[in-house]
Amino acid sequence: MKAQLYGTRVPLYKANQMWRQARAKHIQRDLEANQLLTSQIFNNMFNFTYGQNSMIIRQAAQRTLKSV
């Protein structure tokens, strides 16, 4: 049986609609935070010099080879 989140006077379809809206708002907020984080990580990597990029790639390759 489903829990009635918004009180007993609210019809079930309306409670479901309100729940979906709240859930969509939380998902959108998480998505925005995630996009902000990834853009900060990956956009800053392009500002590195060639030597720094090659060092990062070398370290990542060593890490993957060790894990295999």
Buried (B, 14 or more C-beta within 10 A) or exposed (E): EEEEEBEEEBEEEEBBEEBEEEEEEEEEEEEEEEEEEEEEEEEEEEEEEEEEEEEEEEEEEEEEEEEE
